Amino acid sequence: MFRNTSERLVDWGDCDPADIVFYPNFYRWFDSASRQLFEAAGLPWQELFARYDVVGLPLRDATARFVSPARHGDKLHIVSEVEALREKALVLKHTVSVGDRLVAEGTEVRVWAQRHPEDAERLQSVALPDEVRERLSRPD
């Protein structure tokens, strides 16, 4: 399945008083890495969502496992890959490291979502388009 690598420098404001990355930042970085993975596959979100009249890829589930600390000034390497393509959702795995040291791993389950036709305040998941399946199924 498709894979993309992104980098991020840990800023001072990303850390707690112990100079360790405050854990919610990893979820923010996973979200950004997901968008970058789609862009690398030739599927920029803004264009894709407009073309298929969807509101986006909201999270159904997100998990993380923290292995070692990341600190101010560390250069993070985030490898994001499609772990599974389901009918209406996809599973993305993110592996964060500093050099050879594993820092964190995370998984996101994202659904392909449109506004509900009877209630615009609600969302409904719909089938992933063939174009998305094709591009995310190929190896990087």
N, C-alpha and C positions, 0 to 999 in steps of 0.2 A: 504494500500500500504506500501511498504518498508520504513523504517525510520532508521536513524543512528544519534548518538550523538558524536560530537568531541569536544575537548577542545583546547584552544589556549591562551597563556599568552601574553598580550599586552606588547610589547617591547617599549623602549624609542623612537627608530627610527620609530615606527608606528604612532607617534603623531606629531601634529603641535605645534607651540610655546605656545599655550594655554593649552598644555598637554591633548588635545582631539584627539582621533584617526582621522587621515586624511581619509576622506570618501572613496577614491579609494581602501584603504586596505580592506574594507568590500567585494568589488567585488573579490579581490584576495583570500580572505578567503572563499567566496562562491564557487569559482572554486576548491579550495583544498577540501572543504567539499563534493563537488560533486564526486570527485575522491574517497574520503574515503567511501562515501555511496556505490559506485559500488564495492569497495574492500570488504566491509562488507557483501555485497550480494554474494560474491564469483565470482565477475566479474572484476578482475584487468585489467585496461585499456590497458596496453601494450600487454598482452596476447589476450585480446578480440579483439583489433583492428587488430592484425596480423591474427587471426583466421578467421575474417570476411572480411579482406582486405578493411578496412575503414581507413580514415585518422583521425577519432575521432568524437567528439561530439561538433562541433562548436556552439557558441551561435547565436541564431536568435534574442533573446530579453533578456534583463536583466533590472530589476527594483529593487529599494530599497526604504525603508521608514525608516528614522532615528528618533527614539523616545526619547532616552536619551543618554548622552555622555558615551563613554568608555574611560578610561584613562590608562596611563602607570601603569603596575602592576596588572591591572584587569585580572581575569581569565574568559575568555569568554566560554560559553557553546553554541555550535551551533547544533541545531537540524535540520537535513536535511531530507526531505521526498519527496517521489514521489507523486505529486499532480494529475498528469494525464499522461496516456500513449496514445499517438496518433499513427497514422499509421507510420509516419516517424520521429516523434519527441517525446520528453517527457518534462514535466513541473516539475521542482524541486522547492520546497519552503524551505527557510532557515530562522530559527528564532534564533536570537542571544540574549543571556541574560547574566547578571552578577548576580548570585544568583537568586532571584525572580524578579529582575528588567529587564524589556524588554528594549533592546538597539536598535535593528534593525530587520527588516524583509526584505527578498529579494526573488525574483522569477527569475528563469532562464528558458528559453525555449531553449532546445538543440536539434539539428537535428543529425540523424545518417547519416554520409556523406562519400561518395566515390569520387574519382577523376572522372571527366566526361570522358567517353570513347573517345570522339572526341577532347577534349582539356584538357590536364593535368593541365592547369593553373586554370581551373574552378572546382568547386565542385558541386555534385548533391546529394540531399537527397534521401535515399532509405529506404525501410521498416525495422523497428526494427526486429531483429531475435526473434524467439519464445523463445529461451533460455533467452534472456534479458527480454522479457515480463513476462515470468514465475517467474523469480527470483525477479523482481521489483514489481510484483503484490502481492506477499505474504506479510503477516504482518511481522514485525520485530520480 
